[in-house]
């Protein structure tokens, strides 16, 4: 079974799952005993997210996809269920791998974030 990860927040001792619908779908067919592990994390930064979507736009334009199609293609290529739950470090590593893949496999050079995220 793949590892299930869902972002949540805890306020005043109560947990709120941010994607409750997705969580419910993911567990709808499960039976058996499980444990829930909470890990404090800082999810991707808004700067990282902005840079990522600029990369998606560049690739979508270059390869003839819509941005949504390109995003799904990237996730499938890297076997990532969702980029929403990646920590700042995980998302940074993911972007680095994506940039390398663009250069090596697609011959597409991705500009530095300071160039395209203004």
KAKAWO-V348564 format. One record per residue. N is the residue number from 0. SS is DSSP state (alpha for helix, beta for strand, coil for the rest). D_LAST is the distance of its C-alpha to the last C-alpha in Angstrom with 1 decimal. Layout:
<<N SS D_LAST> <N SS D_LAST>>
//
This chain:
<<0 coil 41.2> <1 coil 37.5> <2 coil 36.0> <3 coil 34.7> <4 coil 31.7> <5 coil 30.6> <6 coil 28.3> <7 beta 30.2> <8 beta 30.3> <9 beta 33.4> <10 beta 34.2> <11 coil 37.7> <12 coil 39.2> <13 beta 38.1> <14 beta 35.9> <15 beta 33.6> <16 beta 32.5> <17 coil 29.1> <18 coil 30.0> <19 alpha 33.7> <20 alpha 34.3> <21 alpha 33.0> <22 alpha 35.0> <23 alpha 38.1> <24 alpha 37.8> <25 alpha 37.4> <26 alpha 40.5> <27 coil 42.6> <28 coil 44.6> <29 coil 45.0> <30 coil 48.3> <31 coil 49.5> <32 coil 48.5> <33 coil 45.0> <34 coil 43.3> <35 coil 40.1> <36 coil 38.0> <37 coil 35.4> <38 coil 32.7> <39 coil 30.4> <40 coil 26.9> <41 coil 23.4> <42 beta 21.6> <43 coil 18.3> <44 coil 15.4> <45 alpha 12.8> <46 alpha 10.2> <47 alpha 12.6> <48 alpha 13.1> <49 alpha 9.6> <50 alpha 9.7> <51 alpha 13.3> <52 alpha 12.9> <53 alpha 10.6> <54 alpha 13.5> <55 alpha 16.0> <56 alpha 14.7> <57 alpha 15.1> <58 alpha 18.5> <59 alpha 19.6> <60 alpha 19.2> <61 alpha 20.8> <62 alpha 23.6> <63 coil 24.3> <64 coil 23.7> <65 coil 22.2> <66 alpha 19.3> <67 alpha 22.0> <68 alpha 24.4> <69 alpha 22.0> <70 alpha 21.2> <71 alpha 25.0> <72 alpha 25.7> <73 alpha 23.5> <74 alpha 25.1> <75 alpha 28.5> <76 alpha 28.0> <77 coil 27.2> <78 coil 29.8> <79 coil 27.5> <80 coil 28.7> <81 coil 25.6> <82 coil 22.2> <83 coil 22.3> <84 coil 24.8> <85 coil 23.4> <86 beta 23.1> <87 alpha 20.1> <88 alpha 22.1> <89 alpha 23.3> <90 alpha 19.9> <91 alpha 18.6> <92 alpha 21.8> <93 alpha 21.4> <94 alpha 17.9> <95 alpha 19.6> <96 alpha 22.5> <97 alpha 20.5> <98 alpha 18.8> <99 alpha 22.3> <100 alpha 23.9> <101 alpha 21.5> <102 alpha 22.5> <103 alpha 26.2> <104 alpha 27.2> <105 coil 25.0> <106 coil 24.2> <107 coil 20.5> <108 coil 18.2> <109 coil 14.9> <110 coil 12.2> <111 coil 11.1> <112 alpha 8.3> <113 alpha 6.7> <114 alpha 6.9> <115 alpha 5.9> <116 coil 3.8> <117 coil 0.0>>
//
